[in-house]
Amino acid sequence: MLKVVSEAFFKHYIDRELHIKGIRWYVWIGSLSLIMLMMFFILYAYPSTQKFRYIIGSIVCGIASVIYFKHEKNKNSHTQLGNEKETFQGNIQLMRKVLIENNIIKLEQLNMLINLAEAELTGLRLSEKLRKWLYGIISTILIPSTAFVSTLIGNYEQTINYVLQVFSLVLMLLVIYQPIKYLLYWSLDTEFHQMLILKRHLEDVKMLDYVR
């Protein structure tokens, strides 16, 4: 029954977080161009700690690419889907409809579905391994860097440049991970995320319709 409910629900479910359909081509080009500039500045400045302007440029480009894409994505979602409250109410109505169509109208039945969904979530999602790998790389960069900076305290300018360089490398990894996470969702974590979303909406219906 859980599979039947899930398939019916996700035929019409609206996911604001991953809704990128309709984003203009120039937004993609602009974001990717900023990322490419960031990578160019970092690679050009590394491993020298004297190219202060290029390090600053990489940081600015990285932050700008994330802010610009998120702004355009949110604006696109609002135009196509309305505000978050409207999307939430639409998804709740969809869940109610699916439950009624499958004759799930009792609290005991709803609790059983929630428990089944919880059991399905016990497996670790695959992208968690990649995320831990990414955090491992960041730690590998940061921990030795902290020790090295202590040896540069006497040279203020060199210390600042080195800290900014390390920060720009970490920022590059985080910025590059942003578009990758969408690919992970569609390729590795689809079932995990869908089951998590299904469970949360079942719990929302329970709270709104059955808890007094």
C-alpha positions as CSV (number, residue, x, y, z in Angstrom):
1,M,0.0,0.0,0.0
2,L,2.9,2.4,0.8
3,K,4.2,2.0,-2.8
4,V,0.7,2.7,-4.2
5,V,0.3,5.8,-2.2
6,S,3.8,7.0,-3.0
7,E,3.4,6.6,-6.8
8,A,0.1,8.4,-6.8
9,F,1.4,11.2,-4.6
10,F,4.6,11.9,-6.6
11,K,2.8,12.0,-9.9
12,H,1.6,15.5,-9.0
13,Y,3.9,16.5,-6.1
14,I,5.6,19.9,-6.3
15,D,9.1,20.1,-4.9
16,R,10.2,23.8,-4.5
17,E,13.7,22.9,-3.4
18,L,14.6,21.1,-6.6
19,H,12.3,23.0,-9.0
20,I,14.7,24.4,-11.6
21,K,12.4,24.0,-14.7
22,G,12.0,27.3,-16.4
23,I,15.2,28.9,-15.3
24,R,16.4,31.0,-18.1
25,W,19.5,30.0,-20.1
26,Y,21.4,33.1,-19.3
27,V,21.1,32.3,-15.5
28,W,22.9,29.0,-16.1
29,I,25.5,30.7,-18.3
30,G,26.0,33.5,-15.8
31,S,26.4,31.1,-12.8
32,L,28.7,28.7,-14.7
33,S,30.8,31.6,-15.9
34,L,31.3,32.9,-12.3
35,I,32.2,29.4,-11.2
36,M,34.8,29.1,-14.1
37,L,36.2,32.5,-13.1
38,M,36.5,31.4,-9.5
39,M,38.4,28.2,-10.5
40,F,40.6,30.2,-12.8
41,F,41.6,32.7,-10.1
42,I,42.2,30.0,-7.5
43,L,44.3,27.9,-9.9
44,Y,46.3,30.9,-11.0
45,A,47.0,32.1,-7.5
46,Y,47.8,28.7,-6.1
47,P,50.2,27.8,-4.5
48,S,51.6,31.4,-4.2
49,T,50.4,33.4,-1.3
50,Q,51.3,36.7,-2.9
51,K,48.5,37.0,-5.5
52,F,46.1,38.7,-3.1
53,R,43.8,40.2,-5.8
54,Y,43.2,36.9,-7.5
55,I,42.4,35.2,-4.2
56,I,39.8,37.9,-3.4
57,G,38.5,37.6,-6.9
58,S,37.9,33.9,-6.5
59,I,36.0,34.4,-3.3
60,V,33.8,37.1,-4.8
61,C,33.0,35.0,-7.8
62,G,32.2,32.0,-5.8
63,I,29.8,33.8,-3.4
64,A,28.3,35.7,-6.3
65,S,27.6,32.5,-8.3
66,V,25.7,31.0,-5.3
67,I,23.7,34.1,-4.5
68,Y,22.8,34.8,-8.1
69,F,21.6,31.3,-8.9
70,K,19.6,31.0,-5.6
71,H,18.0,34.4,-6.2
72,E,17.0,33.5,-9.8
73,K,15.8,30.0,-8.7
74,N,13.7,31.4,-5.9
75,K,12.2,34.1,-8.3
76,N,11.4,31.4,-10.9
77,S,9.8,29.2,-8.3
78,H,7.6,32.1,-7.0
79,T,6.5,33.0,-10.5
80,Q,5.6,29.4,-11.5
81,L,4.5,27.9,-8.1
82,G,3.4,30.9,-6.0
83,N,4.6,31.3,-2.4
84,E,5.7,28.5,-0.1
85,K,2.4,28.4,1.8
86,E,0.5,27.9,-1.4
87,T,2.8,25.0,-2.4
88,F,2.5,23.4,1.0
89,Q,-1.3,23.6,1.0
90,G,-1.4,22.2,-2.6
91,N,0.7,19.2,-1.6
92,I,-1.4,18.6,1.6
93,Q,-4.6,18.6,-0.5
94,L,-2.9,16.2,-2.9
95,M,-2.0,13.8,0.0
96,R,-5.5,13.9,1.4
97,K,-6.9,13.1,-2.0
98,V,-4.5,10.1,-2.5
99,L,-5.4,8.7,0.9
100,I,-9.1,9.0,0.4
101,E,-8.8,7.4,-3.1
102,N,-7.0,4.5,-1.5
103,N,-9.6,4.2,1.4
104,I,-7.1,5.3,4.1
105,I,-9.3,7.3,6.4
106,K,-8.5,5.9,9.8
107,L,-5.8,7.1,12.2
108,E,-4.5,3.5,12.6
109,Q,-4.1,3.2,8.9
110,L,-2.2,6.5,8.7
111,N,0.1,5.5,11.6
112,M,0.8,2.2,9.9
113,L,1.9,4.0,6.7
114,I,4.1,6.4,8.7
115,N,5.8,3.5,10.4
116,L,6.4,1.7,7.1
117,A,7.9,4.9,5.6
118,E,10.2,5.2,8.7
119,A,11.3,1.6,8.2
120,E,12.2,2.3,4.6
121,L,14.4,5.2,5.6
122,T,16.8,3.1,7.8
123,G,19.3,2.6,4.9
124,L,21.9,5.3,4.6
125,R,21.5,7.4,1.4
126,L,24.3,7.0,-1.1
127,S,25.2,10.6,-1.5
128,E,26.0,10.8,2.3
129,K,29.3,8.9,1.4
130,L,30.2,11.6,-1.1
131,R,29.3,14.4,1.4
132,K,31.5,12.8,4.0
133,W,34.3,12.5,1.4
134,L,33.9,16.2,0.6
135,Y,34.0,17.1,4.3
136,G,37.1,14.9,4.7
137,I,38.9,16.8,1.9
138,I,37.9,20.2,3.6
139,S,39.3,18.9,6.9
140,T,42.5,17.8,5.3
141,I,42.9,21.3,3.9
142,L,41.9,23.2,7.0
143,I,43.7,21.3,9.8
144,P,47.3,21.4,8.4
145,S,46.6,25.0,7.4
146,T,45.8,26.0,10.9
147,A,49.2,24.7,12.1
148,F,51.0,26.4,9.2
149,V,49.4,29.8,9.8
150,S,50.8,29.8,13.3
151,T,54.3,29.8,11.8
152,L,53.4,32.9,9.7
153,I,52.1,35.1,12.5
154,G,55.2,37.3,12.3
155,N,54.4,38.1,8.7
156,Y,50.9,39.7,8.7
157,E,50.5,40.1,5.0
158,Q,51.6,36.6,4.2
159,T,49.3,35.2,6.9
160,I,46.2,37.0,5.5
161,N,47.0,35.9,2.0
162,Y,47.4,32.3,3.1
163,V,44.2,32.3,5.1
164,L,42.3,33.7,2.1
165,Q,43.8,31.2,-0.2
166,V,42.7,28.3,2.0
167,F,39.2,29.8,2.3
168,S,39.0,30.2,-1.4
169,L,39.9,26.5,-1.9
170,V,37.2,25.4,0.5
171,L,34.7,27.7,-1.1
172,M,35.5,26.3,-4.5
173,L,34.6,22.8,-3.3
174,L,31.4,23.9,-1.7
175,V,30.3,26.0,-4.7
176,I,31.0,23.1,-7.1
177,Y,29.0,20.8,-4.9
178,Q,25.9,22.9,-5.2
179,P,25.0,21.9,-8.8
180,I,26.2,18.3,-8.2
181,K,23.7,17.8,-5.4
182,Y,20.9,18.1,-8.0
183,L,22.5,15.3,-10.0
184,L,22.8,13.2,-6.8
185,Y,19.1,13.7,-6.0
186,W,18.1,12.5,-9.4
187,S,20.6,9.7,-9.7
188,L,21.4,8.3,-6.2
189,D,19.0,9.7,-3.6
190,T,15.6,9.7,-5.4
191,E,14.0,6.9,-3.4
192,F,15.4,8.2,-0.1
193,H,14.2,11.8,-0.6
194,Q,10.8,10.7,-1.9
195,M,10.2,8.4,1.1
196,L,11.3,11.2,3.5
197,I,9.0,13.7,1.8
198,L,6.1,11.1,1.8
199,K,6.6,10.5,5.5
200,R,6.6,14.2,6.4
201,H,3.4,14.8,4.4
202,L,1.7,11.8,6.0
203,E,2.7,13.3,9.4
204,D,1.4,16.7,8.4
205,V,-2.0,15.3,7.4
206,K,-2.1,13.4,10.7
207,M,-1.4,16.6,12.7
208,L,-3.9,18.7,10.7
209,D,-6.7,16.2,10.4
210,Y,-6.5,13.8,13.3
211,V,-4.8,15.5,16.2
212,R,-7.1,17.7,18.3
